[in-house]
Amino acid sequence: MVKPQKQPKVPGAAPSARRLAALVIERVLRDSAYLSPALDAELLRHPQLEARERALTTELCYGCLRCYGFLLGALGEHTKKKLPSGDPELLSELLLGAYQILLLDRVPASAAVNAAVGAVRKKRGQRVAGFANALLRQLAKRQTRPTRAEAALESVPAWLSQRLTRDFGELECQALLGAGPATPLVMRLVTGAGLSEAFAAAKACRHAPRAYELPRSLSPEERRAGGFVVQEEGAQLIAWALGAAPGEAVLDACAGRGAKASLIWENMQQRGRFWVADAHPSKLTTLARDFERLGLDLPSMTALDWTQGQADVPVGFQRALVDAPCTGSGTLRKRPEILLRLKPEDPARMGQLQEAIVRSVATRLAPEGRLVYAVCSVFEEECEAVLLRLGDILEPVPFDSELILRMAPAGGHALRLLPGVHGTDGYFLASLRKK
């Protein structure tokens, strides 16, 4: 069993919110890291950081990446030199300065310029700092300043904005892109746990049992406590959609870090045969640590790429969940870094991968075994189109979950979750049965 690893505490004074944000943004730009885990890692390294500074760090990171296109364009208007797009260390400092100058009222422009120039001077010396100083001071003179929502929408690639508007309407497009109010942090209480006094003001979510919107962010110490899982409500609904019951043989084929797997195992009352798999061994290590934190027995685990075979995963499962890798287009409001990488051809490419994974997983199902297919995407190529190509081996069947059936349209075998309609991220769920 993998034992939880304690995060090292950094002695002395905590770094500034701006300094931490620069480190996170630089890593996202340089390594194509995902923002949320990169930010969490930095915050956990500095538990002495005050709640106000944690909140500012978070706002700076998400704001700069959500408004990346607008900020880059605004900076470009005030220099004849090519912006350092291939230099994440310098670019992160310029983006932070621009965001604080144009979109963050709480920081005076002069202070934002001085902070950015000082950071650049430490990293690159006086000559580059002089360039940053001239550029940001010119930017501070800009007369027109959009709202953060307007800047976020301006940062979206035209093809994506046009497509989301065409498919879902203007308001839903804005909700998917995070141009509306900030989305709350959601946690799921484990079976039998109650809300602590610190979160007595938490608001129950609309759909998922034991799901609550938190009134504030969690400290590093709170995140390490047991009794709950930080998990978006729509992601919880995917686990409920599987309808797993005690005593059954169940497979979570793309388990990731295990948030859905722990809910499935709870719903099974830890009775039956439960197997989890993922292509990334590091994610299964995290899954094991989280199961231990929650006091859950470990399931059987296998690291494998389903497109290359089934490794040692046995056959005969009554239920399988395929929460497949996808473009993440339904999570843009919380994962703005996806906008930096998403291409028009990606939905079709991912759809082919998703089909291959489902076909491989289906070989592990018992006759007439059930499979729930899910993606955190709203593109048809990753949703309905995948199901059509799987018709030779799988057939649609109503969800085996009263909770999901109440939400699903006529037919009861498919459900698209949307922020404007359901208050969740964007997802597609389908219930299938092996022919």
C-alpha positions in Angstrom: 0.0 0.0 0.0 1.3 3.4 -0.9 1.6 5.7 2.2 0.6 9.3 1.9 3.6 11.6 1.4 3.8 14.7 3.6 4.3 17.9 1.8 7.4 19.7 3.0 6.8 22.9 4.9 8.9 25.9 3.8 10.2 27.8 6.8 10.3 31.6 7.0 8.2 34.2 5.3 5.9 33.1 2.6 6.5 34.3 -1.0 4.2 36.9 -2.4 1.1 35.9 -4.3 2.6 37.4 -7.4 5.7 35.4 -7.2 3.9 32.1 -6.8 1.6 33.0 -9.7 4.6 33.7 -11.9 6.0 30.2 -11.1 2.7 28.5 -11.9 2.0 30.4 -15.1 5.6 29.8 -16.3 5.2 26.1 -15.7 1.9 26.0 -17.6 3.4 27.8 -20.6 6.7 25.9 -20.6 5.7 22.4 -19.8 2.0 22.4 -20.9 1.1 21.6 -17.3 -2.4 21.6 -16.1 -3.2 24.8 -14.1 -5.1 23.3 -11.2 -2.5 20.7 -10.1 0.4 23.1 -10.8 -1.3 25.7 -8.6 -2.2 23.2 -5.9 1.4 22.0 -5.7 2.8 25.5 -5.1 0.1 26.3 -2.5 0.9 23.0 -0.6 4.6 23.9 -0.6 3.8 27.1 1.3 1.2 26.3 4.0 2.2 29.5 5.9 0.6 31.5 3.1 -2.4 33.5 4.4 -5.9 32.8 3.0 -6.0 36.2 1.3 -2.7 35.6 -0.5 -3.8 32.1 -1.6 -7.0 33.7 -3.1 -4.9 36.3 -4.9 -2.5 33.7 -6.2 -5.4 31.8 -7.6 -7.0 34.8 -9.2 -3.8 35.9 -10.8 -3.2 32.4 -12.3 -6.7 31.9 -13.6 -7.1 35.5 -14.8 -3.9 35.6 -16.8 -4.6 32.3 -18.5 -8.3 32.9 -19.1 -7.4 36.4 -20.6 -4.2 35.3 -22.3 -5.2 36.2 -25.8 -6.4 39.7 -24.9 -3.3 40.4 -22.7 -0.9 39.3 -25.4 -2.7 41.5 -27.9 -2.7 44.5 -25.6 1.0 44.1 -24.9 1.7 43.7 -28.6 0.1 47.1 -29.3 2.8 48.9 -27.4 6.0 47.4 -28.7 7.6 47.0 -32.1 9.6 44.1 -30.8 8.3 40.6 -31.0 6.8 39.4 -27.7 8.8 36.6 -26.0 6.2 33.8 -26.7 9.1 31.3 -26.6 10.3 32.6 -23.2 7.8 31.5 -20.5 9.8 33.0 -17.7 9.7 36.5 -19.1 6.3 36.2 -20.6 4.7 35.2 -17.3 6.0 38.4 -15.7 4.7 40.5 -18.6 1.3 38.8 -18.5 1.0 39.3 -14.7 1.9 43.0 -15.1 -0.6 43.5 -17.9 -3.4 41.7 -16.0 -2.9 43.8 -12.8 -2.7 47.0 -14.8 -5.8 46.4 -17.0 -8.1 44.0 -15.2 -7.3 44.1 -11.5 -8.6 47.2 -9.8 -7.1 46.4 -6.4 -3.5 47.0 -7.5 -2.5 50.5 -8.6 -0.9 50.6 -12.0 2.4 52.0 -10.7 2.7 49.2 -8.2 1.9 46.6 -10.8 4.6 48.1 -13.1 7.2 48.2 -10.3 6.5 44.7 -9.2 6.8 43.3 -12.7 10.0 45.3 -13.6 11.6 44.3 -10.3 10.9 40.6 -11.0 12.3 40.9 -14.5 15.4 42.6 -13.3 16.1 39.8 -10.9 15.7 37.2 -13.6 17.2 38.9 -16.7 19.1 42.0 -15.6 18.7 45.7 -16.2 18.5 45.7 -20.0 15.5 43.4 -20.2 14.0 45.1 -17.2 14.2 48.4 -19.1 12.2 46.9 -22.0 9.6 45.6 -19.5 9.4 49.0 -17.8 8.8 50.9 -21.1 6.3 48.4 -22.3 4.2 48.3 -19.2 4.2 52.0 -18.6 2.9 52.5 -22.1 0.2 49.9 -21.4 -0.8 51.7 -18.2 -1.7 54.7 -20.4 -4.3 52.7 -22.3 -7.7 54.4 -22.2 -10.0 51.5 -23.0 -10.2 48.8 -20.4 -12.6 45.9 -20.8 -14.2 43.9 -18.1 -12.6 40.6 -17.2 -15.6 38.8 -18.9 -15.0 40.8 -22.1 -11.3 40.1 -22.0 -11.9 36.4 -21.5 -14.3 36.2 -24.5 -11.8 38.2 -26.6 -9.2 35.6 -25.8 -11.1 32.7 -27.2 -10.1 31.4 -30.7 -12.7 32.5 -33.3 -13.5 29.0 -34.5 -14.2 27.8 -31.0 -16.5 30.8 -30.1 -18.4 30.5 -33.3 -18.9 26.8 -32.9 -20.0 26.9 -29.3 -22.4 29.7 -30.1 -23.8 27.8 -33.1 -24.3 24.6 -31.0 -25.5 26.0 -27.7 -26.4 29.7 -28.1 -24.5 32.8 -26.9 -25.3 32.6 -23.2 -24.3 28.9 -22.9 -21.2 29.7 -24.9 -20.3 32.4 -22.3 -21.0 30.0 -19.4 -18.8 27.3 -20.9 -15.9 29.8 -21.4 -16.0 31.1 -17.9 -17.1 34.6 -18.9 -19.8 34.7 -16.1 -19.5 34.7 -12.3 -16.7 32.6 -10.7 -17.6 29.0 -10.2 -17.7 27.7 -6.6 -15.5 25.0 -5.2 -17.5 21.8 -4.7 -16.9 19.0 -2.3 -18.5 15.6 -1.8 -18.9 14.2 1.7 -18.0 10.6 2.0 -20.8 8.3 3.3 -21.6 8.9 6.9 -19.6 12.2 7.2 -21.2 15.5 8.0 -20.3 19.1 7.4 -17.7 20.4 9.8 -18.5 23.6 11.7 -16.1 25.5 9.5 -18.3 24.8 6.5 -21.7 25.1 8.1 -22.6 27.8 5.5 -21.9 25.4 2.6 -24.8 25.2 0.1 -26.1 21.9 -1.1 -25.7 21.3 -4.8 -28.7 21.0 -7.1 -28.3 17.3 -8.2 -25.7 15.1 -6.6 -26.3 13.7 -3.1 -23.8 14.9 -0.4 -22.4 17.5 -2.8 -21.8 21.1 -1.4 -20.7 24.4 -2.8 -18.1 25.8 -0.4 -18.2 29.4 0.7 -14.4 29.7 0.5 -11.3 27.9 -0.6 -9.6 25.2 1.4 -6.3 25.6 3.2 -3.6 22.9 2.6 -4.3 21.4 6.0 -8.1 21.1 5.2 -7.4 19.5 1.9 -5.4 16.7 3.6 -8.3 15.9 6.1 -10.6 13.0 5.6 -14.3 12.9 5.2 -14.7 14.6 1.8 -13.4 14.8 -1.7 -13.0 18.0 -3.7 -15.0 17.1 -6.9 -17.1 19.1 -9.3 -20.8 18.1 -9.2 -21.0 17.0 -12.8 -18.0 14.6 -12.3 -19.9 13.1 -9.3 -23.0 12.6 -11.5 -20.9 10.4 -13.9 -20.1 8.1 -11.0 -23.7 7.9 -10.0 -24.7 7.2 -13.6 -22.9 3.8 -13.4 -25.4 2.5 -11.0 -22.9 0.2 -9.3 -24.3 -1.9 -6.4 -22.8 -3.9 -3.6 -21.6 -7.4 -4.7 -21.1 -6.6 -8.4 -18.0 -6.8 -10.5 -17.2 -3.3 -11.6 -14.4 -1.7 -13.7 -13.3 1.9 -13.8 -11.3 1.8 -16.9 -9.8 5.4 -17.0 -9.8 6.1 -13.2 -7.3 8.9 -13.2 -6.6 10.2 -9.6 -9.7 8.3 -8.4 -12.3 10.8 -7.4 -15.0 9.0 -9.3 -13.6 5.6 -8.3 -13.9 6.4 -4.6 -17.6 7.3 -5.0 -18.3 4.1 -7.0 -16.6 2.0 -4.3 -18.6 3.8 -1.6 -21.8 3.1 -3.5 -20.8 -0.5 -3.6 -20.3 -0.4 0.2 -16.8 -1.8 -0.5 -18.4 -5.2 -1.4 -17.8 -6.9 -4.7 -15.0 -7.0 -7.2 -13.7 -3.5 -8.1 -10.9 -2.9 -10.5 -9.4 0.4 -11.6 -7.0 1.1 -14.5 -5.3 4.1 -16.0 -2.6 4.8 -18.5 -0.6 6.9 -16.0 0.9 5.0 -13.0 1.5 8.3 -11.1 -2.3 8.9 -11.1 -2.9 5.4 -9.6 -0.4 6.3 -6.9 -2.4 9.4 -6.1 -5.6 7.3 -6.2 -4.1 4.9 -3.6 -3.1 7.8 -1.3 -6.6 9.3 -1.5 -8.3 6.0 -0.8 -6.2 5.6 2.3 -7.0 9.2 3.3 -10.7 8.4 3.0 -10.4 5.1 4.9 -11.3 3.0 1.8 -9.9 -0.5 1.0 -7.7 -0.4 -2.1 -9.2 -1.9 -5.3 -7.3 -4.0 -7.8 -5.2 -1.6 -9.9 -3.5 -1.9 -13.3 -1.6 0.7 -15.4 -2.3 0.2 -19.0 -3.0 1.8 -22.4 -6.3 0.3 -23.5 -5.4 0.9 -27.2 -2.5 -1.5 -26.7 -4.4 -4.3 -25.0 -6.0 -5.3 -21.7 -2.9 -6.4 -19.7 -4.1 -8.5 -16.7 -7.6 -7.0 -16.4 -9.9 -10.0 -16.2 -13.2 -10.5 -18.0 -16.7 -10.8 -16.7 -17.4 -7.3 -15.4 -21.1 -6.5 -15.0 -20.4 -2.7 -15.2 -17.6 -0.6 -16.6 -17.1 3.2 -16.6 -15.1 4.7 -19.5 -14.5 8.3 -18.5 -12.4 8.7 -21.6 -9.6 11.2 -22.4 -11.0 14.1 -24.3 -10.4 17.7 -25.4 -11.8 19.0 -22.1 -14.0 21.5 -23.9 -16.7 21.2 -21.2 -14.3 22.3 -18.5 -12.9 25.5 -20.1 -14.4 27.7 -17.4 -12.1 26.0 -14.9 -9.3 24.9 -17.1 -8.5 28.0 -19.3 -5.1 26.6 -20.2 -6.9 24.3 -22.6 -7.5 27.3 -24.8 -3.7 27.6 -25.4 -3.6 24.2 -27.0 -7.0 23.3 -28.5 -7.1 23.0 -32.3 -10.1 22.6 -34.6 -9.0 19.1 -35.6 -8.7 17.9 -32.0 -12.3 16.7 -31.4 -12.2 14.3 -34.4 -8.8 13.0 -33.4 -9.9 12.4 -29.8 -13.1 10.7 -31.0 -11.0 8.1 -32.7 -9.0 7.5 -29.6 -12.2 7.3 -27.5 -13.7 4.7 -29.8 -10.6 2.5 -29.6 -10.6 2.7 -25.8 -14.3 1.7 -25.5 -13.9 -1.2 -27.9 -10.9 -2.5 -25.8 -12.8 -2.1 -22.5 -15.9 -3.8 -23.9 -13.9 -7.1 -24.3 -13.8 -7.2 -20.4 -17.6 -7.0 -20.1 -19.8 -10.0 -19.3 -22.5 -10.8 -21.8 -25.1 -8.0 -21.6 -22.8 -6.1 -19.3 -23.4 -2.3 -19.0 -21.0 0.4 -19.9 -21.3 4.1 -19.1 -19.3 6.3 -21.6 -18.5 9.8 -20.4 -16.4 12.7 -21.6 -15.9 16.2 -20.2 -16.4 17.6 -23.8 -19.4 19.1 -25.6 -18.2 18.4 -29.2 -20.4 16.0 -31.2 -17.3 14.2 -32.5 -16.5 13.1 -29.0 -20.1 12.4 -28.0 -22.9 11.2 -30.3 -20.5 10.4 -33.2 -18.5 8.0 -31.1 -21.7 6.1 -30.0 -22.8 5.7 -33.7 -19.5 4.0 -34.5 -19.9 1.6 -31.6 -23.3 0.4 -32.6 -21.9 -3.0 -33.8 -20.9 -4.0 -30.3 -22.9 -1.8 -27.9 -26.6 -0.8 -27.8 -28.2 2.1 -25.9 -30.1 1.3 -22.7 -31.6 3.6 -20.1 -29.4 4.6 -17.2 -29.6 2.2 -14.3 -29.8 5.2 -11.9 -33.0 7.0 -10.8 -31.0 10.1 -10.1 -29.7 10.3 -13.7 -33.0 9.1 -15.3 -34.7 12.1 -13.8 -32.3 14.4 -15.5 -32.0 12.6 -18.9 -34.3 13.5 -21.8 -36.7 11.0 -23.4 -35.1 7.6 -24.0 -33.1 7.9 -20.8 -29.8 6.6 -22.3 -27.8 9.8 -22.9 -27.4 13.1 -21.1 -25.5 16.3 -21.9 -24.7 18.4 -18.8 -24.2 22.2 -19.4 -23.3 25.0 -17.0 -26.2 27.2 -18.0 -28.7 24.4 -17.7 -27.4 22.2 -14.8 -24.9 24.4 -13.1 -22.1 21.9 -13.8 -19.2 21.8 -16.2 -20.0 20.4 -19.6 -20.2 16.6 -19.9 -21.7 13.9 -22.1 -22.9 10.6 -20.6 -24.3 7.6 -22.3 -25.6 4.2 -21.0 -24.8 1.2 -23.2 -25.1 -2.5 -23.1 -23.0 -5.2 -24.7 -24.7 -7.0 -27.5 
